[in-house]
C-alpha cells in the first residue's frame, strides 16, 4: 500500500505545529525561530501522563488545521490517493482510492505512551472509536474465493480501531547537541468491525455488487488480516521517514525538555 507522502507529512507537521499553539503551555521560541516548547519534563514522575495530556489537548487544533501554515484540517482528513497492490494469496487485488475523506481521526485516544530516553525507545498505543471513509475507487482482482472489479464511489465504516507504534533509535551528537537518531519503527493496526460499500461493482450489476459488499463486510477480518502486513509496513515506512526528518531538526532537549 502507498499513501501520498505529502499527506503524511502534513499530518505530522500539523501535530507538531499545533503543540506550539497550546495556550499556557507552549510559549518559548527556540533559536532557529521554530516554536517547540513541550510542557512535559522528562525527569518528572508523570512525564508519560503529561505527554498523553498534550496529545489529547491538541485535538481541537488538529480538527481545525492551520490555514496560515497551509496545513489542512484533520476533520475530515483529505487523502489524494491510496494505492493497494497485493499480488498473491487469498486476497490479490490492484486498487486505487482517490479523493478520500476520512472522518473521525480527531476522536483518537492515547491509551498509553512509554518514552525511554536512556535507550531511545518510544511506544504509543492508540484507540479510535470509529472511522468513516468516503471517496472514489477502482479495483480489480480476487477477494478470498470471489473475483472483484469495478470503479465509482465508495464508503466504509470502521469501529474500534486500535494500534501500536514502537520507535527505536540511538543518540547522535551534532554541534554540541544531542539528537535522537532513528533505527526502526514498527507499526501495527487492528479493526474490530467494518462495513464496506462500493457502488458500481461489476459494471453496475446491483445483484452481484450487493452480494460482494455483503461478503466483504461479513468477512472483513479475514480480508484485513491478509492485507494487514502490507498496511502496517507501508505506514511504518512513511512514518519513519517523517519522524526521522523531524528528530533530525530538533534536539532531544527541545522535544523532551529536562
N, C-alpha and C positions, 0 to 999 in steps of 0.2 A: 504494500500500500504506500502511496506517496501523497503527501499533503503539500500544497504550495508553501514554500518556505517563508514567503512574505507574510502570510497569515500567522504562522507560528511565532515569527519574530515580533510581529505587532502585539500578539497576546502577551508575550513575556515582557516586552518593553512597557506595555501598558501597566502590568502588575508592578514593575519596579518604579515607574514614574508615579504611579498612584500612591506609593509609600510616601513620596515627598509632599503630597497634598494632605496627609492626615493632620487634622487640627490638633494643636498642642502636643504633637509627638515628633514631627519632622520639621526642623527649622534651620539647621546648620548647613552651611554651604561648604562642600569640600573644595580644595584648592583649584581643581580643574574647572570649577563652575557648575558641576552637576550636583543636584540636591540628593543626598542619600545619608540620612541620619536616623537609622532604625533605633527605636527606643527600647531595645532589649539588650541587656548587658550579659555577655557570655558567662561571667562569674556569678551571676545571680542564681539562687536556687530555683527560681521559677522561670528560667531562661526559655525553656521549651514551651511552657504555658504562655509566656509573653509572645513568642513567635506565632503561636496559634491565634492569639487575640489579634495580632497585627493582620494576619491573613484574613481573618473574619471581618475586621474593621474596614478593609479596602473594598469590600463587595459593592457598596453603593457607588464608588468611584469607577469600578470595573463596569458596572451596569451602564453608566453614562458615557464612558470614554473620555478622551481628552482631545477635543477638536483642534485646539491651537497647536497640538503636537502631531496632528494628522494621524491620530490613533483612534481606531474605530471602537464603537461600543461593543460590549460582550453580551448585550441583551437586545435583540438576538445577536449572536456571533455570526459573521458572514464568512464563508469559506468559498473562494472562487472555484476550486477544483479538487476533487479527490479521485485518485486512480487506484483501483484494486485489481491486481493481477495474481491469480492463483492458478498455477499451471497443472497441478496434479492432485490426486486424492479424491475423496468423495465430493469435495467442493472444488470445482475447476471453473473459474469464471474470468472474464475480461470485462471490466465495467468502469464507467466514468460517471461521477456525480458532479454536477455543476451548479453554481449559484446556490449553495446550501446555506440555509438559515437555521442555526442551532439555538433553540430556546432552552433556558433553564441552567445555563452554565454558572450564573452568579448565585445559584442556590446551594453551592458547594459547602460542605462541612469538612473541616480538617479533624479527623478522628485522633490523629497522633502525629507527633514530629519528634525526631531524635537527631540532634546535631552534635556529633563528636568531633570537636575541633582538634583534639590531640591526634586522632587517627584520620582526620579529614574524611569523615563519612556522614552522610545525611540520609535519613529515611522519612518519608512522608506518606501517611495513609489518608485517603480522602473518600468522601461519600457524596453522591448526588441523588436526591430522591427521584428525580425524573429528568429526562431529556426528550425534547420533541424536535425532529429534524424534517425540513421540507425543502424541496428543490427539484432540479431536473436530473435525469439519469439515462444511461444507455447500458445494456447488459447483454451478454451472450455467453453461454456455457452450460454447465450442469451443476445442480444442487442436489446432493445425495443421489437419488436414483432418477431424478427428473431433469429433462432439458429445460433451459430458460432462455428467452430472448425478448427484447422489447426496448422501447425508448419513450420518454414522456416525462410526466410529473410523478413525484413520489413523496410519501411522508412515512415517518416511522416514530414510534413512541417507545422509549426505554425507561424502565423503572428499576430502582435500587441498583445504581451504578456505583461500584466500589473499585478502588485501585491502590496501587502502591508504587512509589518510585524510590530507588536506592541509588544514591550517588556516592562514588568513591573517588579519592584523589590523593594528592600529596602536597607538601609545602614547596613553594618556589620563592626565591628571593630575587627582586629586581629593584635597583636604585634604592637599596636600603629598606624596602618594604616587603612584607610577606604576602604572598598571593596563594590562592587555592588553585593548584593545578589539577585538571580533570583527568582521571584514568578511565572511568567507565560509568555508565548509567544503565540500570536495569529498570524496566517498566512493565507493570502487569495490570490489566484492567479486566473487570468481570461485570456482567449484566445479568440480573436475576430473571427479568422477563421483558419481552419485546413484542410489539405489534408492528408489522411491516405491510405497507400497501404501495404497489407500483401500478399506475394507470397505463393502459395501452400495452400490456404484455401480449405477446403472440399476435401482433398486428391488430390489436383491438378485440380479440376474441374474448368476450366477457366471461364465458363459462370457464375457459382454460385459465384466464387471468385471475379470477376469483379463487379457483382451486389452488393455483400456485401461491397466491398471497396467504391463503389459509395454511397451506403446507409450510411456508417459511415461518409464519408466526408460531405454529404449533410445534415446529421442530427447530426453533431458533437456537436452543442451547447446543444442539449437535452441529448446526451450521457455524455458530460463533466459535466453538472450540476448534473447528477446522481452520478458521481464519485468524484466531487469536495470536498464534506465534508471529504471523505476518504483521498484524496490527501492532502488537507490543514492540516488535523490532523497529518498525517504521517510526513510531512515536519516539522511542528511545533515541534513535539516531538523530532525529531533528532536535529534540530537547537537549541532547548532549552538546550539539554544535552551538546552540544558542546560549546555554549556560556557560560553556567554555569561553565564549566571547565576553559574556558579562563578567565572569570571575577574573578574566584577564584584565578588565578595565578597572575594577575596584579592588583595592587591597582588603585583606581579611578584616582589618580593624574598622573599615568603613561598613562592610557588610555585617560584621558581628562585633560591635564595639565592646571594649573591656568595661 
